[in-house]
Structures are given as C-alpha cells and as structure tokens.
Amino acid sequence: MGRVELSLSRLRMLRELHRRGTVTAAAAALHYTASAVSQQLAQLERDVGGTLFERLGRRVQLTELGMVLAEHAEEILASVERAELAVEEAQQARSVRLTAGVWASVASGLLPAALASLAADHPGVQVRTRELAPEETAGAVRDGALDFSFVIDYSGHPMSWDPALTREVVAVERLYAAVPAGTVPGATVTLGELADQPWILAGPRSHFGRAVRVACRRAGFEPATAHEVEEQFTALALVAAGLGVTLVSDLGLVQRPPGTDDAIDVVALTEPVMRTVSIAYRTRATRRPALHLVIAAVREVAAAKGLGAEASFGLPAGADVPDPHGPRLPLP
C-alpha cells in the first residue's frame, strides 16, 4: 500500500459522521449538502483503501478501520487548530476572520455597535455572523463550525456546560414583565400577580421558554400559554394587541415593534430574574488575540448600555444571579 494522503476537510466530515450518526446530520453541521458529504466520504474510503462505515437503516456505523481513523482525526484536527493559533499568536496577528454564532436580541442589541467599533479600531479583524437558536450555538463552537458564539444563562435555570469550552461574561440583563398598557397599576409587579393572565411564551424546548416557566413555577403557578412564539418581536406585538403578557430582557426591548410604546407597559419585577450573556469559545483558543479584541468591544458596548457585569451589583439581598462561570454538571 502506498503513502496515504489525508484531506483535513474529509477527516472533518468523518468526525461529524461519527458524532452524529447520519450523513444528513453531518452535512447540516458542516453546512454542506448530503450528496457532497457522501461523495467526499467515498473518496476518503478510496484514499485509505478500505471501508470506513456501514449503513444500518437510516443511520451509519463506523467500521473498525473507520473508528481508528476517526480517533486520529480528532487528534489531527485539534493539532491543526493549535498550530494555527500558535502562528497567529507568534505573529501577533490582527488580520483575522472569525465566524460568530448569534441570536436575534444580541444581533440587534450588542453586535452592530461592537462590530463598528472593532472595524474602526482593528480593521484587520473581520467577524462573520451566523444566526442560530441560542441552544445550538455552544455545540457549533465545540464542533468547530464557529470560532465563538453568544450564549445565555438564566437565574434559576442555568445551562449545562462543556468543559472543552470557555466563556467570558459580556453582559448581565434583567427580565421585565411586558403587559398591555394599564394592566399593572404599580411601578413593579410580582410574577404571582400575573398568574391569572394569558401568557405569550417561547416553546418549552427553548432555553428562554424553559427559564420563564421555571420562574413562574417558583412563584407558585403554571403559566397559561395563550400564544407560543419564539421571537420577542412577535411576542411584543401580541402584547401590544392586548392578547397576553410575557417577559422581555433588556436586549429584547430593542426589538419592540414600532408604534407600540403607548400599548405596552414594561414593568420591573419585584424579585428580579436575571440572565448573563457570555461569549463561548474553545478552551484551546484562550490565547487568541483577535478573539479577545472582540470580547473587549462587546463588553464596552454592553457597559455603555448599563449591562456590564457590574450591573448585577446593588440588587436586592438574595437576588438570584447566574453564575458567570456556569455549571459543570448536567442538568437534572
């Protein structure tokens, strides 16, 4: 057998196939078509001169040869990334392209000003964005599809965390009750006082939807969901129409529909519900200079909006603030 020339992109496809179990899922994670991934995996089999996987119904299973190569692929791809980071650090590189995972409220509330500042101060650092659900961004960083992503944690309902990732807190937000104008007579309200209202919530599978439901249950009631919507803009439009109440974050208020100022009251919660916004990246990229320039730019914008990490100071005694370092154990 002659010398085997291994393609890094094909090794990356094999790694994703091993992790996800189907060609379709691997292709989606890598943003290729399934047919393109199938062709490249077939070429990889020709490169090594053996069968790497077998089809079992809709799923695939790696052969012994495939497992051996997949294990080495993890090491090879990690080594390549470490080499790239070492070169970048040695050159003190400032001409770098990064891909970021974002979601709606951070994309509209923090990112535009941060990227404008970054472009002015460090024009060599280019950030491309990809919008994903908040629950998907950390996994995309872990798998190498993104260089970093924005992630969130809610008081009372923290996300499980992968020790292969590091996160840096960039903002701390409060959640407020958004209610039809005139619904709440006072300047503050407890969640319990909203127990009889129809609720407009994200689905229970979303982190935001679960977090709001947990907060309501801690207040002693199960929210009656009248409308299940994922986007804050849509939820606030429904509130403006008098169809229910919801919770909204500081950044979520940026998405308030035009012309609804008189139709929606945004009321502080007596017992604050908080969430942290962090930037997550692979731990082995900790010394990457360009990444920390991005983090600094986002923190500066958050601080200017009153959402810096120090924003959690001065809360009432016992207020539940998410741990910036995050949990290390799976959620129950």
Sine and cosine of phi, psi and omega as CSV:
sin_phi,cos_phi,sin_psi,cos_psi,sin_omega,cos_omega
0.00,0.00,0.75,-0.66,0.00,-1.00
-0.97,0.23,0.00,-1.00,0.00,-1.00
-0.91,0.42,0.70,-0.72,-0.01,-1.00
-1.00,-0.04,0.81,-0.59,0.08,-1.00
-0.98,-0.19,0.91,-0.41,-0.08,-1.00
-0.98,-0.22,0.77,-0.64,0.05,-1.00
-1.00,0.07,0.74,-0.67,0.01,-1.00
-0.90,0.44,-0.63,0.78,-0.01,-1.00
-0.91,0.42,-0.60,0.80,0.03,-1.00
-0.95,0.32,-0.59,0.81,0.08,-1.00
-0.90,0.44,-0.61,0.79,0.03,-1.00
-0.90,0.44,-0.62,0.78,0.05,-1.00
-0.91,0.42,-0.65,0.76,0.03,-1.00
-0.90,0.44,-0.66,0.76,0.03,-1.00
-0.87,0.50,-0.71,0.71,0.00,-1.00
-0.92,0.39,-0.59,0.81,0.05,-1.00
-0.88,0.47,-0.66,0.75,0.01,-1.00
-0.91,0.43,-0.64,0.77,-0.04,-1.00
-0.95,0.30,-0.60,0.80,-0.22,-0.98
-0.95,-0.30,-0.34,0.94,0.16,-0.99
1.00,0.06,-0.20,0.98,0.06,-1.00
-0.66,-0.75,0.47,-0.88,0.04,-1.00
-0.91,0.42,-0.62,0.79,-0.02,-1.00
-0.88,0.47,-0.71,0.71,0.00,-1.00
-0.92,0.39,-0.64,0.77,0.03,-1.00
-0.89,0.45,-0.67,0.74,0.01,-1.00
-0.89,0.45,-0.67,0.75,0.00,-1.00
-0.89,0.46,-0.66,0.76,-0.01,-1.00
-0.91,0.42,-0.53,0.85,-0.06,-1.00
-0.99,-0.14,-0.04,1.00,0.02,-1.00
0.89,0.45,0.67,0.74,0.15,-0.99
-0.87,-0.49,0.18,-0.98,0.16,-0.99
-0.99,0.16,0.42,-0.91,0.01,-1.00
-0.89,0.46,-0.60,0.80,0.00,-1.00
-0.91,0.41,-0.61,0.79,0.03,-1.00
-0.90,0.43,-0.67,0.74,0.02,-1.00
-0.91,0.42,-0.67,0.74,0.02,-1.00
-0.86,0.51,-0.68,0.73,0.00,-1.00
-0.90,0.43,-0.66,0.75,-0.02,-1.00
-0.94,0.34,-0.59,0.81,0.05,-1.00
-0.93,0.37,-0.60,0.80,0.07,-1.00
-0.90,0.44,-0.63,0.78,0.05,-1.00
-0.91,0.41,-0.60,0.80,0.04,-1.00
-0.89,0.46,-0.64,0.77,0.06,-1.00
-0.89,0.46,-0.63,0.78,0.06,-1.00
-0.92,0.39,-0.60,0.80,0.01,-1.00
-0.87,0.49,-0.68,0.73,-0.07,-1.00
-1.00,-0.02,-0.23,0.97,0.04,-1.00
0.96,0.26,0.57,0.82,0.00,-1.00
-0.27,-0.96,0.19,-0.98,0.00,-1.00
-0.99,0.11,0.77,-0.63,-0.06,-1.00
-0.98,-0.21,-0.39,0.92,0.00,-1.00
-0.45,-0.89,0.35,-0.94,0.02,-1.00
-0.80,-0.60,0.57,-0.82,0.00,-1.00
-1.00,0.04,0.75,-0.67,0.07,-1.00
-0.81,-0.58,1.00,0.03,-0.11,-0.99
0.92,0.39,-0.79,-0.61,0.00,-1.00
-0.99,0.11,-0.22,0.98,-0.04,-1.00
-0.97,-0.25,0.20,-0.98,0.06,-1.00
-0.82,-0.58,0.43,-0.90,0.03,-1.00
-0.76,-0.65,0.76,-0.65,0.00,-1.00
-0.94,0.35,0.62,-0.78,0.13,-0.99
-0.97,0.24,0.05,-1.00,0.04,-1.00
-0.86,0.50,-0.67,0.74,0.05,-1.00
-0.89,0.45,-0.66,0.75,0.02,-1.00
-0.89,0.46,-0.64,0.77,0.03,-1.00
-0.90,0.44,-0.68,0.73,0.02,-1.00
-0.86,0.50,-0.73,0.68,-0.03,-1.00
-0.93,0.36,-0.61,0.80,0.01,-1.00
-0.90,0.44,-0.65,0.76,0.03,-1.00
-0.89,0.46,-0.68,0.73,0.03,-1.00
-0.94,0.34,-0.52,0.86,0.03,-1.00
-0.87,0.49,-0.65,0.76,0.05,-1.00
-0.84,0.54,-0.73,0.69,-0.03,-1.00
-0.92,0.39,-0.67,0.74,-0.05,-1.00
-0.91,0.42,-0.73,0.69,-0.04,-1.00
-0.92,0.39,-0.60,0.80,0.06,-1.00
-0.91,0.41,-0.64,0.77,0.01,-1.00
-0.91,0.42,-0.64,0.76,0.03,-1.00
-0.88,0.47,-0.68,0.73,0.01,-1.00
-0.90,0.43,-0.67,0.74,0.03,-1.00
-0.88,0.47,-0.62,0.78,0.02,-1.00
-0.91,0.42,-0.69,0.72,0.02,-1.00
-0.88,0.47,-0.66,0.75,0.00,-1.00
-0.93,0.37,-0.61,0.79,0.01,-1.00
-0.90,0.43,-0.66,0.75,0.04,-1.00
-0.90,0.43,-0.69,0.72,0.01,-1.00
-0.87,0.49,-0.68,0.73,-0.01,-1.00
-0.92,0.38,-0.68,0.73,-0.03,-1.00
-0.89,0.45,-0.56,0.83,0.00,-1.00
-1.00,0.03,-0.03,1.00,-0.10,-0.99
0.76,0.65,0.73,0.68,-0.16,-0.99
-0.87,0.49,0.70,-0.71,0.11,-0.99
-0.83,-0.56,0.08,1.00,0.07,-1.00
-0.93,-0.36,1.00,0.00,-0.17,-0.98
-0.65,-0.76,0.57,-0.82,0.09,-1.00
-0.92,-0.38,0.82,-0.57,-0.01,-1.00
-0.88,-0.47,0.55,-0.83,0.07,-1.00
-0.93,-0.38,0.80,-0.61,-0.11,-0.99
-0.89,-0.45,0.61,-0.79,0.13,-0.99
-1.00,-0.07,0.80,-0.60,-0.05,-1.00
-0.75,-0.66,0.24,-0.97,0.12,-0.99
-0.70,-0.71,0.17,-0.99,-0.34,-0.94
-0.80,0.60,-0.82,0.57,-0.15,-0.99
-0.93,0.36,-0.58,0.81,0.03,-1.00
-0.96,0.29,-0.56,0.83,0.01,-1.00
-0.91,0.42,-0.54,0.84,-0.01,-1.00
-1.00,-0.10,-0.48,0.88,-0.12,-0.99
-1.00,-0.06,-0.52,0.85,-0.07,-1.00
-0.89,-0.46,-0.65,0.76,-0.24,-0.97
-0.92,0.38,-0.70,0.71,-0.07,-1.00
-0.83,0.56,-0.75,0.66,-0.01,-1.00
-0.92,0.38,-0.61,0.79,0.00,-1.00
-0.91,0.42,-0.69,0.72,-0.02,-1.00
-0.94,0.34,-0.56,0.83,0.07,-1.00
-0.90,0.43,-0.68,0.73,0.04,-1.00
-0.90,0.45,-0.67,0.74,0.00,-1.00
-0.89,0.45,-0.67,0.74,0.00,-1.00
-0.89,0.45,-0.57,0.82,0.00,-1.00
-0.96,0.27,-0.66,0.75,-0.09,-1.00
-1.00,0.01,-0.52,0.86,-0.06,-1.00
-0.65,-0.76,0.96,0.29,-0.12,-0.99
-0.89,0.45,-0.29,0.96,0.01,-1.00
-0.98,0.21,-0.24,0.97,0.00,-1.00
-1.00,-0.05,0.93,-0.37,-0.01,-1.00
-0.95,-0.32,0.75,-0.66,-0.01,-1.00
-0.89,-0.46,0.87,-0.50,0.14,-0.99
-0.99,-0.17,0.57,-0.82,-0.07,-1.00
-0.89,-0.45,0.46,-0.89,0.08,-1.00
-0.67,-0.75,0.86,-0.51,-0.04,-1.00
-0.99,0.13,0.80,-0.60,0.02,-1.00
-0.71,-0.70,0.24,-0.97,0.17,-0.99
-0.92,0.40,0.60,-0.80,-0.01,-1.00
-0.80,0.60,-0.52,0.85,-0.04,-1.00
-0.95,0.32,-0.28,0.96,-0.10,-1.00
-0.99,-0.16,-0.27,0.96,-0.20,-0.98
-0.93,0.36,-0.68,0.74,-0.04,-1.00
-0.89,0.45,-0.66,0.75,0.02,-1.00
-0.89,0.46,-0.60,0.80,0.01,-1.00
-0.92,0.38,-0.53,0.85,0.09,-1.00
-0.94,0.35,-0.73,0.68,0.00,-1.00
-0.84,0.54,-0.64,0.77,-0.06,-1.00
-0.99,0.14,-0.08,1.00,0.04,-1.00
1.00,0.00,0.03,1.00,0.01,-1.00
-0.96,0.28,-0.44,0.90,0.02,-1.00
-0.80,-0.60,0.45,-0.89,0.11,-0.99
-0.99,0.14,-0.58,0.81,0.07,-1.00
-0.39,-0.92,0.23,-0.97,0.03,-1.00
-0.50,-0.87,0.33,-0.94,0.14,-0.99
-1.00,0.00,0.72,-0.69,0.02,-1.00
-0.76,-0.66,0.35,-0.94,-0.05,-1.00
-0.77,-0.64,0.47,-0.88,0.13,-0.99
-0.71,-0.70,0.67,-0.74,0.01,-1.00
-0.95,-0.32,0.58,-0.81,0.11,-0.99
-0.88,0.48,0.72,-0.70,0.01,-1.00
1.00,0.08,-0.22,0.97,0.00,-1.00
-0.49,-0.87,0.94,0.34,0.00,-1.00
-0.96,0.29,0.43,-0.90,0.06,-1.00
-0.99,0.17,0.52,-0.85,0.17,-0.98
-0.92,0.39,0.40,-0.92,-0.15,-0.99
-0.73,-0.69,0.58,-0.82,0.01,-1.00
-1.00,-0.08,0.87,-0.50,-0.03,-1.00
-0.91,0.42,-0.20,0.98,0.07,-1.00
-0.97,0.23,-0.15,0.99,0.00,-1.00
-0.93,-0.36,0.52,-0.85,0.12,-0.99
-0.91,-0.42,0.56,-0.83,0.08,-1.00
-0.74,-0.67,0.53,-0.85,0.00,-1.00
-0.85,-0.53,0.83,-0.55,0.01,-1.00
-0.93,0.37,0.76,-0.65,0.02,-1.00
-0.89,-0.45,-0.33,0.94,-0.01,-1.00
-0.38,-0.92,0.46,-0.89,0.12,-0.99
-0.79,-0.61,0.82,-0.58,-0.06,-1.00
-0.90,-0.44,0.42,-0.91,0.22,-0.97
-0.98,-0.18,0.43,-0.90,0.18,-0.98
-0.97,-0.23,0.61,-0.79,-0.02,-1.00
-0.84,-0.54,0.37,-0.93,0.17,-0.99
-0.99,0.13,0.81,-0.59,0.12,-0.99
-0.96,-0.28,0.90,-0.45,-0.14,-0.99
-0.74,-0.67,0.41,-0.91,0.09,-1.00
-0.85,0.53,0.62,-0.78,-0.06,-1.00
-0.79,0.62,0.75,-0.67,0.03,-1.00
1.00,0.03,-0.07,1.00,-0.03,-1.00
-0.93,0.36,-0.63,0.78,-0.05,-1.00
-0.93,-0.38,0.86,-0.52,-0.07,-1.00
-0.97,0.26,-0.49,0.87,-0.10,-1.00
-1.00,-0.09,-0.02,-1.00,-0.01,-1.00
-0.99,0.13,-0.30,0.96,0.03,-1.00
-0.72,-0.69,0.24,-0.97,0.00,-1.00
-0.47,-0.88,0.53,-0.85,0.15,-0.99
-1.00,-0.04,0.40,-0.91,0.07,-1.00
-0.87,0.48,-0.59,0.80,0.00,-1.00
-0.87,0.50,-0.53,0.85,0.02,-1.00
-0.94,0.33,-0.21,0.98,0.03,-1.00
-0.97,-0.22,0.14,0.99,-0.11,-0.99
-0.86,0.50,-0.54,0.84,-0.07,-1.00
-1.00,0.00,-0.01,1.00,-0.02,-1.00
-0.99,0.12,0.49,-0.87,0.19,-0.98
-0.94,0.33,0.65,-0.76,-0.09,-1.00
-0.95,-0.33,0.54,-0.84,0.09,-1.00
-0.91,-0.42,0.94,-0.35,-0.17,-0.99
-0.73,-0.69,0.44,-0.90,0.21,-0.98
-0.95,0.33,0.34,-0.94,-0.04,-1.00
-0.88,0.47,0.43,-0.90,-0.06,-1.00
-0.92,0.39,-0.23,0.97,0.05,-1.00
-0.99,0.12,-0.32,0.95,0.03,-1.00
-0.99,0.16,0.47,-0.88,-0.02,-1.00
-0.90,0.44,-0.64,0.77,0.02,-1.00
-0.90,0.43,-0.71,0.70,0.01,-1.00
-0.87,0.49,-0.67,0.74,0.03,-1.00
-0.92,0.40,-0.67,0.74,-0.05,-1.00
-0.89,0.46,-0.67,0.74,0.01,-1.00
-0.91,0.41,-0.67,0.74,0.02,-1.00
-0.89,0.46,-0.64,0.77,0.05,-1.00
-0.88,0.47,-0.69,0.73,0.00,-1.00
-0.89,0.46,-0.65,0.76,0.01,-1.00
-0.92,0.40,-0.66,0.75,0.01,-1.00
-0.91,0.42,-0.60,0.80,0.06,-1.00
-0.91,0.42,-0.44,0.90,0.06,-1.00
-1.00,0.08,-0.02,1.00,0.14,-0.99
0.99,-0.17,0.28,0.96,0.01,-1.00
-0.51,-0.86,0.35,-0.94,0.10,-0.99
-0.98,-0.21,0.87,-0.50,-0.06,-1.00
-0.91,0.42,0.69,-0.72,0.05,-1.00
-1.00,0.07,0.97,-0.25,-0.10,-1.00
-0.99,0.16,0.92,-0.39,0.04,-1.00
-1.00,0.02,-0.54,0.84,-0.03,-1.00
-0.63,-0.77,0.79,-0.61,0.01,-1.00
-0.95,-0.32,0.95,-0.30,-0.03,-1.00
-0.70,-0.71,0.49,-0.87,-0.07,-1.00
-1.00,-0.08,-0.51,0.86,-0.09,-1.00
-1.00,-0.02,0.71,-0.70,0.02,-1.00
-0.89,0.46,-0.59,0.81,0.02,-1.00
-0.84,0.54,-0.73,0.69,0.00,-1.00
-0.92,0.40,-0.68,0.73,0.00,-1.00
-0.87,0.50,-0.68,0.73,-0.02,-1.00
-0.94,0.35,-0.55,0.84,0.07,-1.00
-0.90,0.44,-0.61,0.79,0.03,-1.00
-0.94,0.35,-0.62,0.79,0.08,-1.00
-0.88,0.48,-0.71,0.71,-0.01,-1.00
-0.87,0.49,-0.47,0.88,0.03,-1.00
-0.99,0.10,0.03,1.00,0.04,-1.00
0.98,0.19,0.38,0.92,-0.13,-0.99
-0.99,-0.12,0.04,1.00,0.03,-1.00
0.40,-0.92,-0.10,-0.99,0.00,-1.00
-0.86,-0.51,0.31,-0.95,0.05,-1.00
-0.46,-0.89,0.06,-1.00,0.17,-0.99
-0.95,-0.32,0.57,-0.82,-0.02,-1.00
-0.64,-0.77,0.60,-0.80,0.00,-1.00
-1.00,-0.01,0.16,-0.99,0.06,-1.00
-0.81,0.59,-0.76,0.65,-0.01,-1.00
-0.94,0.35,-0.52,0.86,0.03,-1.00
-0.89,0.45,-0.45,0.89,0.00,-1.00
-0.92,0.40,-0.34,0.94,0.06,-1.00
-0.89,0.46,-0.46,0.89,-0.05,-1.00
-1.00,-0.01,0.25,0.97,0.01,-1.00
-0.87,0.50,0.80,-0.60,-0.04,-1.00
-0.87,0.49,0.63,-0.77,0.02,-1.00
-0.85,0.53,0.60,-0.80,0.08,-1.00
0.98,0.19,0.20,0.98,-0.04,-1.00
-0.95,-0.32,0.14,0.99,-0.07,-1.00
-0.85,0.53,-0.62,0.78,-0.03,-1.00
-0.99,0.11,-0.19,0.98,-0.07,-1.00
-0.99,-0.15,-0.24,0.97,-0.06,-1.00
-0.82,-0.57,0.74,-0.67,0.19,-0.98
-0.97,-0.23,0.77,-0.64,0.07,-1.00
-0.97,-0.23,0.91,-0.41,-0.19,-0.98
-0.88,-0.47,0.74,-0.67,0.03,-1.00
-0.93,0.38,0.59,-0.81,0.06,-1.00
-1.00,0.09,0.68,-0.73,0.00,-1.00
-0.87,0.49,-0.67,0.74,0.07,-1.00
-0.96,-0.29,0.98,-0.21,-0.16,-0.99
-0.86,0.51,0.66,-0.75,0.19,-0.98
-0.95,-0.30,0.82,-0.57,-0.12,-0.99
-0.91,-0.41,0.36,-0.93,0.20,-0.98
-0.58,-0.82,0.57,-0.82,0.08,-1.00
-0.98,-0.21,0.59,-0.81,0.15,-0.99
-0.94,-0.35,0.81,-0.59,-0.04,-1.00
-0.79,-0.61,0.34,-0.94,0.18,-0.98
-0.97,-0.25,0.82,-0.57,-0.01,-1.00
-0.96,-0.29,0.65,-0.76,0.05,-1.00
-0.51,-0.86,0.29,-0.96,-0.01,-1.00
-0.91,0.40,0.69,-0.72,-0.10,-1.00
-0.85,0.53,-0.56,0.83,-0.03,-1.00
-0.94,0.33,-0.13,0.99,0.04,-1.00
-0.99,-0.12,0.22,0.98,-0.12,-0.99
-0.82,0.57,-0.57,0.82,-0.10,-1.00
-1.00,-0.06,0.30,0.95,-0.03,-1.00
-0.98,0.19,0.93,-0.38,-0.11,-0.99
-0.86,0.51,-0.72,0.69,-0.07,-1.00
-0.87,0.49,-0.59,0.81,-0.01,-1.00
-0.88,0.48,-0.66,0.75,-0.03,-1.00
-0.96,0.27,-0.42,0.91,0.14,-0.99
-0.91,0.41,-0.63,0.77,0.04,-1.00
-0.90,0.44,-0.74,0.68,-0.01,-1.00
-0.85,0.53,-0.70,0.72,-0.01,-1.00
-0.89,0.45,-0.64,0.77,-0.01,-1.00
-0.91,0.41,-0.66,0.75,0.01,-1.00
-0.92,0.39,-0.67,0.74,0.02,-1.00
-0.87,0.49,-0.62,0.79,-0.02,-1.00
-0.90,0.43,-0.67,0.75,0.03,-1.00
-0.91,0.41,-0.69,0.73,0.00,-1.00
-0.88,0.48,-0.68,0.74,0.00,-1.00
-0.90,0.44,-0.62,0.79,0.01,-1.00
-0.91,0.42,-0.45,0.89,0.04,-1.00
-1.00,0.00,0.06,1.00,-0.03,-1.00
0.98,0.20,0.34,0.94,-0.07,-1.00
-0.91,-0.42,0.31,0.95,0.04,-1.00
-0.91,0.42,0.23,-0.97,-0.05,-1.00
-0.83,0.56,-0.48,0.88,0.00,-1.00
-0.95,0.30,-0.11,0.99,-0.02,-1.00
-0.90,0.43,-0.33,0.94,0.00,-1.00
-0.98,0.18,-0.22,0.98,0.01,-1.00
-0.95,0.32,0.50,-0.87,0.04,-1.00
0.99,0.13,0.11,0.99,0.08,-1.00
-0.95,0.32,0.34,-0.94,0.06,-1.00
-0.84,0.54,0.50,-0.87,0.01,-1.00
-0.83,0.57,0.73,-0.68,0.03,-1.00
1.00,0.07,-0.01,1.00,0.02,-1.00
-0.87,0.49,0.65,-0.76,-0.12,-0.99
-1.00,-0.02,0.95,-0.31,-0.01,-1.00
-0.92,-0.39,0.72,-0.69,0.00,-1.00
-0.86,0.51,0.61,-0.80,0.07,-1.00
-0.93,0.36,0.86,-0.51,-0.05,-1.00
-0.88,0.47,-0.41,0.91,-0.04,-1.00
-1.00,0.05,-0.27,0.96,0.09,-1.00
0.98,0.21,0.36,-0.93,0.02,-1.00
-0.96,0.27,0.43,-0.90,0.03,-1.00
-0.93,-0.37,0.00,1.00,-0.02,-1.00
-0.90,-0.44,0.48,-0.87,0.02,-1.00
-0.87,0.49,0.47,-0.88,0.08,-1.00
-0.94,0.35,0.53,-0.85,0.05,-1.00
-0.93,0.38,0.00,0.00,0.00,0.00
